[in-house]
Amino acid sequence: MDEVYWAGLPDREESGSPNIIGAIAMAAAAKTLMEFGMDAVAAHEDELIAYTLKRLRSVHGTQIYGQADPAKSAEKVGVVPFNVGDLSHFLVAAVLGYEYGIGVRNGCFCAHPYVVHLLDLPEDQQIAWRQRALQGDKSALPGMVRASFGCYNNEDDVDQLVDALDRISRGDFKGQYQLHLGGGDLCPKGYKEPFDDFFLLQPYTADHEIAHGACGN
């Protein structure tokens, strides 16, 4: 209670228990990747990007940013940024997530100057959305939607994405989406996160301790 003995380096710099599970998972993932071979992973990614670029052309009004030629897919990494017509990137991402279970990222991807350059926004528009953002309204934040691929994705995933985008481009979605000014995000009106269905906490009682054993025994 009145003195402390410090461990030597590097142990004394560790804040709590080491991430043992993370280290084991990292080793298992590295082993699996080495078994497949990184050349095979890269080839799969290349084929998937080329397929995605071809399929996205069928969605009316879709604008792909960066290299959009399927024949030059090897020049890209496994991400495809795009917008769908005049639809807000917030709306497209929200509908994909809530109605199709497809996870994408949207916005400026922590690269605001570069995204603004790719979007070719006039200076007056840049100034306008910055001022609104500083006032707490991010609904006018420019951006794109980004589909990112892992080695576990396949062409079926791309087909689901493109089919969903085709419907969204035609205004074919169920929810009435409402705006959250502070973040610019959209969610369906009346939607409630079903956390209670997945994370049920039982109240602690003496009977619970007897049944399950108290921590520290």
N, C-alpha and C positions, 0 to 999 in steps of 0.2 A: 504493500500500500504506500510505501514511502520511497521507493527507488525503482529503477528500470534498467534492464540489461539489453542493449541493442544487439541484434544479430548482425553478422558480417554481410558484406555485399555479395550477391544482389538481394538476398533474402529480406533485408530490412526495408527495401524499397517496395516490397509487395504489399498492396493494400488488401489484406484478407486472403482468403483461400485462392490458390491458383485456379485458372480456368481449365481444370483437368478434362472435363467433358469436351470442351472446345478443342483441346489439343488432340484428344483421341479421334474426334470427328474429322479434324483437319488431316490427320495421318491416314484415316480410312479413305477420305476423298482423294488425297494425293496418290494413294496406292491404286485406287480404281482408275484414276486418270492415266497413270503410267501403264496399267494393264491394257487400256484401250489405245493409248498412244496419242500424244498431243497433235500429231499430224492428222489423225483420223478425226479428232475433235474439230480442228480447224477446217477440214474438208466438209464436215457436216454443217458447220456454221456457214461456210461459203455457199453451199447448196441451198440452205434455208433462207439466207438473205436474198439470193437470186430469185427464189420462188416467191418470196414476199413482195419484192419489187414488181414482179410480173403481175401478181394477183391484185395488188393495190391499184393498178391502172384501171381495173374494172369498176372501182368505186367512183361515182360521179363527183367531180369537184375536188378530188384529193390532190393535195400538193405535197410532194416529198421533198425534203430538204437535204442538201448534201448530194452525194453521188446517187443517182437514181437509175443508172443503166445496169440492168441485170448482168450484162456481159462483163461489167467491171466490179462485180460484187466482192472480189478479193481485195479491193481497195478499202472496203468498209470493215468495221468491227460489228459485233452482233447487236446493233441498235438501229432502228429506223424511225426517224422523227418525221411527223407529217401533221397536216391539218385537213379538215374535211369541209370544203366550201367556206361559207361564211359562219359556220357554227363555232361557238366558243369552245376552246380547248377544254375549259372547265366542264362544259356540258357533255362533250364526247367522252371524256374520261369517266365522268360520273355514270353515264348510261352503261358504258362498258362494264364498270365495276358492279353496279347495283342490279342490273338486269341480265347480264351475261356471265358474271363471275370472272371477267377478264381483267387482270391487273396491269395497268399501264401507269406511267408517270406523265404528268403534264405541268406546264409552266415554262420556266426559263432554265431549269436544271442547274441552278447555281452558276449560270454563265450568261447573265443578263446582257452585257454589252454584245456578246457574240450572237445571241439569239435575236436581239434587236437588229443587228447587222443583216442576218439571214432573212429576217422578215421585211427588211428594207423600209422601216418605219420613218416617216418624216419627222423632223426635229420637233415640230409643234405637238405631234402626238406623243412623242417621248416625254416632253415636258408635262403634258396634261396628265398622263397616267402616273408619273412620279409624284406630282402634287397630290393627286387623289390618294395614292398609297401612303404618303406622309400624313394625310388626314384620317387614315384608318380604313380607307375603302380600296381594297385590292381587286375589286370586281373587273376593273379595266386592264388588269395586268396582261401584257401580251404573252404569247407563248405558243407551244406546240404540244402535240401528244407524242409520246415515245414508246414504241414497242421494243422490249429488250428480250433477247433470246439466251437460253442456257442450253447446255449440251443435251438436256432431257427433252427439249421441245422438238416437235416434228411438224410435218406439213398439215396434219389434221388441226393442230393448234392455229396455224396460219389461216386455214380455211374458216375456222370458227370466228377468228378476228375479222376477216374480210366480210363474211356474211353479216356479222353484227354491224360493221361500219356501213355496209350497203343499206341496211334498214335504217340506221341512224341518219344517213344522208338524205333519206326520203321522209324524215320526220316520224318514222314508225317506231315509237317507243311508248311505254305504258305510263311512266311516272310523270307527275307534275313537279318539276324541280324548282326548289327555292334556293335563294342565294344567301350565303353567309358573307356579309360585307368584309369582315375583318380578314378572312383568309381567301375570299373569292371562290371558295368551294361551293358545290351544289349537292343537294341531297333531295330525295323524293319527299314531297309533302306528307307529313304524318308518319314518316319512317322512324322506327325506334330500333336501336341496336339491340340484338337479341343476346346481350351478355348474360342475362339471367338464365337463359336456356343452357348455357355452356359452363358458367362459373357459379355453381350453387354452393354457398357457404352455409354449413349447418351451425346453429348457435351452440356455443360450448356449454356443456352441462356436466355435472358429476357423473351421470350415467354414461356419458360419452367417454369420460376418462377411464371408467371401469371397463367399458367394452373394448376400447382400443389401446389402452395403456398410455400412461402419461409420458410426455417427452422427458428424457433425463433418467428414466429407470435403468 
